[in-house]
Amino acid sequence: MISGATLVYNKLIQNKVKHTFIYSGGAIMPLIDKLYNSNIKYYINSNEHNGCNSAVGYAKSSGNPGIMIVTSGPGITNCITSMLDSTNDSTPLIVLSGQIPLSVMGTCAFQESPAVELTKPVTKLSYCIQNIDEIPYVIDTAFNIATTGKKGCVHIDIPKCILTANIEDNYIHNYSKLYTNNDKISHIIDNDIKHYPTQNSMTDYDNIFINNYSKSKKQTKEQTTEQKQINKIIKIINAAEKPLLYIGQGCKHISKELTEFINKTKIPVTTTMHGMGIYDETLPLSLKMCGMHGSYYANMALQNADCIIGIGARYDDRTTGNINKYAPIAFKNDAIINCNIEKSEINKTIKCNHAVVMDSELFLNKIKYDIIAKERVPWLNQINQWKKEHPFEYTKTLTGVLKTQDVLSELNNQIKSRDDIICTFGVGNHLMMGCQFIDWKYPNRVIASGSLGVMGCSIGYSIGSQIANKDKTVICIDGDGSFNMTLNDLKTIKEYNLPIKIMIINDSKLTMVNIWEKLFFNKRYTATDNNNNPDYVKLAESFGIMSIYCDNQIDLTESIEQFLKYDESILCEFKVIGEECLPLVGPGKALDDMILFREYNNNLNLSNELPPN
């Protein structure tokens, strides 16, 4: 005989799970017990939210699914923010939650929550197992759905009575054979709907999974239509005099191939935040990140390009500005192109002229040999002129007081020749300035919350990233407001001796929101001051973590050198003054209607400031 908990554990092993994040409780204890002296290394964070953040960071940095195991009730509800974060940012995450026994569900029993109903809107699939013999199929399907197509979160709720039930091992062995090849899985998903509740039985994601294995005349016809669309796209790109590549995280796995394509065709490239580093930002054809706090030259290029080739990106609102004023020349030329693996994201914001639903690698392979290489001298000269007119810039203080840009620029100076750095960020000005003042040269080096913008995620992301990348140096970069939300996970870093380097950029404010209050709410500052922050140096010391402090330009270089050379976990508090992150595309504005650094500061008294060296 074999228990339900053992079945789940065996399936985790079969799906090559090496690490999992857990937080125990009554309903999930039978499964947690299987991790005792097991082949799966488990990590216990300070709470479920931090643990699930770590699982998301693990997945973002490695590409492998993050695994979170929690108990029922508050265990699963504490994970919902991270689950939505993973789904929105196309990150594979599998959350296994305990549930009270089937016999008492619906009675408001201790630690009962309507887990599936709560998580269904934020996941690709959420399902409560009803019988022990479903376990092999459901767990395998969870991994397939989380990692297929547009990746995201899958939630499997497992009642305690299922985990403790027993079934004949031989029956499960024979039953499991049904699920050992993809054709059989697709057949079962298509025809054996009893394994899914009705409302989840045939979601868009299930259809994508089925279609990967279906062979039909309809599919052949669709492929013919698709090739015609590809041919049309090739002609549009070849006819363009001012083309621009717009790249998102859907291209992370083809960084090398895309770099070769860009260098061959001489088409300049801008990226989303998650796309930073796919193409080396120090190369001349890089325009760095576009959008609300993107580069002047990227935004101007988008507004002036006669053809925009979007690959692995969804034209989200942070990169487009006012959609009614977006890319007017490319729209006029009928030359807005989008390749996206997820059909539902086509035309969700920008109405593209030409769209294909496929993986970016397949799309690139279909077009790369037919795109004509051109010098495009006038277009590149114009872009270089924009780069000279308005680079990312700031002014240093004459008093020696630090700014966030000082810290990030010096960090960039000291890590720019290294290929082993992963930086995790919380949400705030420090993230946007990190995008601006650090040159990103490799994919999967910026681990941040994009669509959902989860404050407090950085420390969890850093834990997951370090566990998934033991040979990399992980730097957790956070603002005081963001770090305050999850600082109790310093305990986790110490407990597992993770050599994470933590930068706290402390300006005693929620600066991004504070600046918006200044610019757009007539200086009505409400709830954005952190006047009673802890002493972060003493805080780190209380957890047994090495700590240093820096508040001036003279000590900055030495402090970051010490910070980077230290072999174990270390925290450095950088006391800074906060200011506007510019350029800034204000609410309702077009991408080329930016608040620019020089124009903005010409109206201010800068007598105590000077340009940096």
C-alpha positions in Angstrom: 0.0 0.0 0.0 1.1 3.6 -0.7 -0.2 6.8 0.8 -1.4 9.9 -1.0 1.4 11.9 0.5 4.0 9.4 -0.8 2.4 9.6 -4.2 2.8 13.4 -4.3 6.4 13.2 -3.0 7.2 10.5 -5.7 5.7 12.8 -8.4 7.9 15.7 -7.2 10.9 13.5 -7.5 9.9 12.2 -11.0 9.4 15.9 -12.1 13.0 16.5 -11.0 12.3 18.8 -8.1 15.5 19.4 -6.1 14.4 22.3 -3.8 11.1 23.4 -2.3 9.9 26.2 0.0 7.6 25.1 2.7 5.6 26.3 5.7 4.0 23.5 7.7 0.6 23.2 9.4 -1.9 20.5 10.3 -3.5 19.8 6.9 -0.2 19.6 5.0 1.9 17.7 7.7 1.5 14.2 6.0 3.3 15.6 2.9 5.8 17.7 4.8 6.8 14.6 6.7 7.9 12.9 3.5 10.6 15.6 3.1 12.3 14.2 6.3 15.8 12.9 5.2 14.6 13.0 1.6 16.3 13.8 -1.7 14.5 17.2 -1.8 16.1 20.1 0.0 13.5 22.2 1.7 13.7 25.8 3.0 11.5 27.4 5.6 11.0 31.2 5.4 9.7 33.5 8.0 6.1 33.3 6.6 4.3 31.9 3.6 4.4 35.1 1.6 8.2 35.3 1.9 8.4 31.6 1.0 6.3 32.0 -2.1 8.4 35.1 -3.0 11.4 32.9 -2.8 9.8 30.2 -5.0 9.1 32.9 -7.6 12.7 34.2 -7.4 13.9 30.7 -7.8 11.9 30.3 -11.0 12.6 33.8 -12.4 16.4 33.3 -12.0 16.6 29.7 -13.2 13.7 29.1 -15.5 12.7 26.0 -13.5 9.4 25.9 -11.7 9.4 27.2 -8.1 7.7 24.9 -5.6 5.8 26.1 -2.6 4.1 23.8 -0.1 1.8 25.3 2.5 -1.0 24.3 4.8 -4.7 25.2 4.5 -6.5 28.5 5.4 -4.0 31.3 6.1 -1.2 29.2 4.7 -2.6 29.4 1.1 -4.1 32.9 1.5 -0.7 34.3 2.4 0.6 33.1 -0.9 -1.9 34.7 -3.2 0.1 37.9 -3.9 3.1 35.9 -5.0 0.9 33.6 -7.1 -0.5 36.5 -9.0 3.0 37.9 -9.4 4.2 34.7 -11.0 1.2 34.4 -13.4 1.4 38.1 -14.4 5.2 37.8 -15.0 5.0 34.5 -16.9 6.9 32.6 -14.1 6.4 28.9 -13.6 5.2 28.3 -10.0 3.5 25.3 -8.4 1.8 25.7 -5.1 0.6 22.7 -3.2 -1.7 23.5 -0.3 -3.2 21.3 2.4 -6.9 21.3 2.8 -9.2 20.1 5.6 -10.8 16.6 5.0 -13.4 16.3 2.4 -16.0 15.2 5.0 -15.9 18.6 6.8 -15.3 21.0 3.9 -17.9 23.7 3.9 -18.4 23.7 7.6 -16.1 26.6 8.4 -13.8 24.1 10.1 -10.5 25.2 11.7 -8.1 26.7 9.1 -10.6 26.1 6.2 -10.6 28.5 3.3 -12.2 28.3 -0.1 -8.7 27.9 -1.6 -9.6 27.0 -5.2 -12.2 29.8 -5.4 -9.7 32.3 -4.1 -6.8 31.3 -6.3 -8.6 30.4 -9.5 -8.6 34.0 -10.8 -4.8 34.4 -10.3 -3.6 31.0 -11.6 -3.5 29.1 -14.9 -5.2 26.2 -13.1 -6.5 25.7 -9.6 -7.9 22.3 -8.6 -8.8 20.4 -5.4 -8.0 16.7 -5.7 -11.0 14.5 -5.0 -9.6 11.0 -5.1 -6.2 9.5 -4.3 -6.0 7.9 -7.8 -6.0 11.4 -9.4 -2.7 12.3 -7.8 -0.2 11.1 -10.5 -2.2 12.7 -13.3 -2.9 16.0 -11.6 0.7 16.5 -10.4 2.1 15.8 -13.9 -0.5 18.0 -15.5 0.4 20.8 -13.0 4.0 20.8 -14.1 3.0 20.7 -17.8 0.6 23.6 -17.5 2.9 25.7 -15.4 5.8 25.4 -17.8 4.0 25.3 -21.2 3.1 28.3 -23.3 2.9 31.4 -21.3 4.3 30.1 -18.0 2.5 30.9 -14.7 1.2 29.6 -11.4 -0.7 26.3 -10.9 -2.3 25.6 -7.6 -3.2 22.1 -6.4 -5.3 21.8 -3.2 -5.0 18.5 -1.4 -7.4 17.5 1.4 -5.7 15.9 4.4 -7.8 12.7 4.0 -6.4 12.3 0.5 -2.8 12.6 1.8 -3.4 10.0 4.5 -5.4 7.6 2.4 -3.8 4.5 1.1 -4.0 2.7 -2.3 -2.4 -0.4 -3.7 1.0 0.4 -5.2 0.5 -1.9 -8.2 -2.7 -0.1 -9.1 -1.0 3.3 -9.1 2.0 1.8 -11.0 -0.4 0.6 -13.8 -2.5 3.8 -13.6 0.6 6.0 -13.9 1.5 4.4 -17.2 -1.5 6.2 -18.8 0.4 9.5 -18.3 3.9 8.6 -19.5 3.7 10.2 -22.9 2.3 13.5 -24.1 -0.2 12.0 -26.6 -1.9 10.1 -23.8 -1.9 13.2 -21.6 -3.5 15.3 -24.3 -6.1 12.6 -24.9 -7.0 12.4 -21.2 -7.3 16.2 -20.8 -9.5 16.3 -23.9 -11.8 13.4 -23.0 -11.5 12.5 -19.3 -12.9 15.8 -17.9 -13.8 14.2 -14.5 -10.3 15.0 -13.3 -11.1 18.7 -13.5 -14.0 20.7 -12.1 -16.3 21.9 -14.9 -15.3 25.5 -14.7 -11.7 24.7 -15.2 -12.0 21.7 -17.5 -11.1 23.5 -20.7 -9.4 26.7 -20.0 -7.4 28.5 -22.7 -4.3 27.1 -21.2 -5.6 23.5 -21.5 -6.5 24.2 -25.1 -2.9 25.4 -25.8 -1.6 22.2 -24.2 -3.9 20.0 -26.3 -3.1 21.8 -29.5 0.6 21.2 -29.0 -0.1 17.5 -29.8 -3.1 17.6 -32.1 -2.8 16.9 -35.8 -5.6 18.0 -38.0 -6.5 19.6 -41.3 -7.5 22.7 -39.5 -4.0 23.0 -38.0 -2.4 22.5 -41.4 -4.6 25.4 -42.8 -3.6 27.6 -39.8 0.1 26.9 -40.5 -0.4 28.0 -44.2 -2.1 31.2 -43.0 0.7 31.7 -40.5 3.4 31.4 -43.1 1.7 34.0 -45.3 1.7 36.3 -42.3 5.4 35.6 -41.7 6.1 36.4 -45.3 4.2 39.7 -45.0 6.2 40.6 -41.9 9.5 39.9 -43.6 8.5 42.3 -46.5 7.5 45.0 -44.0 10.8 44.8 -42.1 12.9 44.8 -45.3 11.0 47.9 -46.6 11.5 49.8 -43.3 14.0 52.6 -43.1 13.6 53.2 -39.4 12.8 49.8 -37.8 13.1 49.1 -34.1 13.0 45.9 -32.1 11.0 45.9 -29.0 12.0 42.8 -26.9 10.5 41.3 -23.8 11.3 38.4 -21.4 9.8 35.9 -23.9 13.2 36.2 -25.6 15.4 35.3 -22.6 16.1 31.8 -23.9 17.3 33.1 -27.3 19.7 35.8 -26.2 22.6 34.5 -28.3 20.5 34.0 -31.4 18.8 37.4 -31.1 22.2 39.1 -30.6 23.5 37.6 -33.8 20.3 38.7 -35.6 20.6 42.3 -34.3 24.3 42.6 -35.1 23.6 41.2 -38.6 20.6 43.3 -39.5 21.7 46.5 -37.7 18.2 47.0 -36.3 18.4 48.9 -33.0 16.7 47.4 -30.0 14.8 48.5 -26.9 13.5 46.3 -24.1 11.0 45.9 -21.4 12.3 45.8 -17.8 12.3 42.0 -17.9 14.0 42.0 -21.2 17.0 44.0 -20.0 20.3 42.1 -20.7 18.9 39.9 -23.4 21.0 42.1 -25.7 24.1 43.6 -24.1 23.2 47.2 -23.2 26.8 48.4 -23.6 26.6 47.7 -27.4 25.8 50.6 -29.8 22.5 49.2 -31.1 21.0 49.0 -27.5 18.6 51.7 -26.5 18.2 50.2 -23.0 14.7 50.1 -21.4 11.8 52.0 -22.8 8.6 53.3 -21.1 7.6 55.4 -18.1 11.2 55.7 -16.7 12.9 54.4 -19.9 15.6 56.2 -21.9 14.8 59.3 -23.8 16.3 57.8 -26.9 14.3 54.5 -26.7 11.0 56.4 -26.3 11.8 58.8 -29.1 12.8 55.9 -31.3 9.4 54.2 -30.6 7.6 57.3 -31.6 9.6 57.9 -34.7 10.1 54.3 -36.0 8.4 53.3 -39.2 8.3 49.7 -38.1 8.2 48.2 -34.6 8.9 44.5 -34.2 7.7 43.3 -30.8 9.0 39.9 -29.9 8.2 38.2 -26.6 6.6 41.3 -25.2 3.0 42.3 -24.7 3.0 46.1 -25.2 2.1 46.7 -21.6 1.0 50.2 -20.4 4.3 51.0 -18.7 6.1 50.8 -22.0 3.6 52.5 -24.2 2.4 55.6 -22.5 -0.9 56.9 -23.9 -1.9 54.2 -26.3 -3.8 56.6 -28.5 -0.6 58.5 -29.1 1.7 55.5 -29.4 4.1 54.9 -32.3 2.1 57.1 -34.8 4.5 56.6 -37.8 4.6 52.9 -37.4 0.8 52.7 -37.1 0.4 54.9 -40.2 2.7 52.5 -42.1 0.6 49.5 -40.9 3.8 48.2 -39.4 3.2 47.3 -35.7 4.3 43.7 -35.4 3.8 41.4 -32.4 5.1 37.8 -31.8 3.7 36.4 -28.5 3.3 32.9 -27.3 0.0 33.8 -25.6 -2.9 34.5 -27.9 -4.9 36.4 -25.3 -2.2 39.0 -25.0 -2.3 40.0 -28.7 -4.2 43.3 -29.1 -4.9 43.5 -25.4 -3.5 47.1 -25.3 -2.0 48.1 -28.6 -3.9 47.0 -31.7 -1.1 45.4 -33.7 -1.2 45.4 -37.5 0.5 42.0 -37.8 0.5 39.3 -35.1 1.7 35.7 -34.8 1.2 33.4 -31.9 4.3 31.4 -31.4 7.5 31.1 -29.4 10.1 33.8 -30.1 12.7 31.2 -31.1 10.5 29.7 -33.8 9.6 33.2 -35.0 13.2 34.3 -35.2 14.1 31.1 -37.1 11.3 31.8 -39.6 12.5 35.4 -40.4 16.2 35.6 -39.8 17.5 34.3 -43.1 15.2 36.6 -45.1 15.8 39.9 -43.4 18.1 42.1 -45.5 21.1 43.6 -43.6 21.1 47.4 -44.1 23.4 50.1 -42.7 20.5 52.5 -42.0 22.9 55.4 -41.4 20.4 58.3 -41.1 18.3 56.3 -38.6 21.2 55.3 -36.4 22.7 58.8 -36.6 19.4 60.2 -35.3 19.4 57.7 -32.4 22.9 58.5 -31.5 22.0 62.2 -31.5 19.2 61.5 -29.0 21.6 59.6 -26.9 23.9 62.6 -26.7 21.1 65.0 -26.0 19.5 63.2 -23.1 21.5 60.4 -21.5 20.6 59.0 -18.1 22.1 61.7 -15.8 21.9 63.3 -12.4 23.9 65.8 -10.3 26.0 65.0 -7.3 25.7 67.1 -4.1 28.5 69.5 -3.3 28.0 68.5 0.4 29.0 64.9 -0.2 25.6 63.6 0.7 24.7 60.4 -1.2 22.0 60.0 -3.8 20.5 56.7 -4.9 22.1 57.2 -8.3 25.6 57.6 -6.7 25.2 54.1 -5.1 23.9 52.4 -8.2 26.5 54.0 -10.5 29.4 53.0 -8.2 28.0 49.5 -8.0 27.8 49.4 -11.8 31.5 50.5 -12.0 32.5 47.6 -9.7 30.5 44.8 -11.3 30.5 45.8 -15.0 33.3 43.3 -15.8 31.7 40.4 -14.0 29.3 37.8 -15.4 28.3 36.2 -12.1 26.0 38.9 -10.7 22.3 38.6 -10.1 20.4 41.6 -8.7 17.0 41.3 -7.1 15.0 44.4 -6.5 12.0 45.5 -4.5 9.6 48.1 -6.0 10.3 51.8 -6.0 12.7 54.5 -7.2 15.7 52.2 -6.5 14.4 49.7 -9.0 13.8 52.3 -11.8 17.2 53.9 -11.1 18.8 50.5 -11.1 17.3 49.9 -14.6 18.8 53.3 -15.7 22.3 53.4 -14.0 23.3 49.7 -14.2 24.4 48.3 -17.6 22.7 44.9 -18.0 24.7 42.6 -20.2 23.2 39.2 -19.6 19.6 37.8 -19.4 18.1 36.7 -16.1 20.3 39.1 -14.1 17.4 41.5 -13.1 14.9 39.8 -10.8 12.1 42.1 -10.2 8.3 42.2 -10.0 7.0 43.8 -13.2 3.3 43.7 -13.8 2.1 43.4 -10.2 4.8 45.6 -8.6 5.1 43.7 -5.3 6.9 45.8 -2.7 8.9 43.6 -0.3 9.7 40.9 -2.9 13.4 41.5 -3.1 14.6 39.6 -0.1 12.5 36.6 -1.0 13.7 36.8 -4.6 17.3 36.9 -3.5 16.8 33.8 -1.3 15.3 31.8 -4.2 17.9 33.1 -6.7 20.8 32.2 -4.4 19.4 28.7 -3.9 18.9 28.2 -7.6 22.3 29.7 -8.5 24.9 28.7 -6.0 27.7 29.8 -8.2 26.4 33.3 -8.6 26.8 36.4 -6.5 23.3 37.6 -5.5 22.7 41.2 -4.6 19.4 42.2 -2.9 18.8 45.9 -3.7 16.0 47.4 -1.8 14.5 50.7 -0.6 13.7 51.2 3.0 9.9 51.1 2.4 10.0 47.9 0.4 12.5 46.2 2.7 10.5 47.1 5.8 7.7 44.8 4.6 9.7 41.6 4.7 12.8 42.3 6.7 12.1 39.3 9.0 13.5 37.0 6.3 17.0 38.1 7.4 16.5 35.1 9.7 16.2 32.8 6.6 19.4 34.1 5.1 21.3 33.5 8.3 19.7 30.1 9.0 20.8 28.7 5.7 24.1 30.6 5.5 23.2 32.1 2.2 25.9 34.6 1.1 23.5 37.2 -0.1 24.6 40.8 -0.2 21.8 43.2 0.9 21.8 46.9 -0.1 19.3 49.1 1.7 19.0 52.4 0.0 17.4 54.4 2.7 15.9 57.8 2.0 13.2 57.5 4.7 10.4 57.7 2.2 8.3 55.8 -0.2 10.0 58.0 -2.8 8.3 57.0 -6.0 4.8 57.7 -4.6 6.1 60.8 -2.7 7.4 62.3 -6.0 4.0 61.6 -7.7 2.4 63.5 -4.8 4.8 66.4 -5.5 4.3 66.4 -9.2 0.6 65.4 -9.7 -1.1 65.9 -6.3 -0.1 69.5 -5.5 2.4 68.4 -2.8 -0.2 66.8 -0.6 2.1 64.3 1.0 0.1 61.5 2.6 1.5 58.3 4.1 4.9 58.3 2.2 7.3 59.3 5.0 9.2 56.7 6.9 10.2 58.8 9.9 10.9 55.9 12.2 12.9 53.4 10.2 15.0 50.9 12.2 18.7 51.1 12.5 19.4 48.6 9.7 23.0 48.0 10.8 21.9 47.0 14.3 19.0 45.0 12.8 21.3 42.9 10.7 23.6 42.4 13.6 20.7 41.2 15.7 20.3 38.3 13.2 24.1 37.6 13.2 24.7 39.2 9.8 27.7 41.4 9.0 26.7 45.0 8.4 28.2 48.3 7.4 27.0 51.9 6.9 27.7 54.5 4.3 26.3 58.0 4.1 28.9 60.0 2.0 30.6 60.1 -1.3 34.1 59.8 0.2 33.5 56.3 1.7 31.3 55.0 -1.1 33.9 53.2 -3.3 35.5 51.5 -0.3 32.2 50.5 1.2 31.0 48.8 -2.0 34.4 47.1 -2.4 34.1 45.7 1.1 30.5 44.8 0.5 31.3 42.8 -2.7 34.4 41.1 -1.3 32.8 39.8 1.9 32.3 36.0 1.5 29.2 35.6 3.7 25.9 37.4 4.0 26.3 41.1 4.5 24.0 44.1 4.7 25.0 47.7 3.8 22.8 50.6 4.6 23.3 53.5 2.3 21.7 56.7 3.7 20.7 58.8 0.7 18.5 61.7 -0.2 15.7 60.8 -2.6 14.7 62.7 -5.7 12.8 62.4 -8.9 13.6 59.5 -11.2 13.8 61.1 -14.7 12.9 60.8 -17.5 9.3 60.4 -16.5 6.3 59.9 -18.8 3.5 61.3 -16.7 0.0 59.9 -16.6 -1.9 60.2 -19.9 1.2 61.5 -21.7 2.7 60.1 -24.9 6.1 58.5 -24.8 7.8 61.5 -26.4 6.2 63.9 -23.9 8.7 63.3 -21.1 9.7 65.2 -18.0 13.5 65.4 -18.7 16.3 65.9 -16.3 17.8 69.1 -17.7 14.6 70.9 -18.4 13.1 70.0 -15.0 16.2 71.0 -13.1 16.6 74.3 -15.0 13.7 75.5 -12.9 15.3 74.5 -9.6 18.1 76.0 -7.5 21.1 73.7 -8.1 23.7 75.9 -6.4 24.6 73.0 -4.1 25.0 70.4 -6.8 27.3 69.6 -9.7 27.5 67.0 -12.4 29.2 63.7 -11.5 32.7 62.9 -12.8 
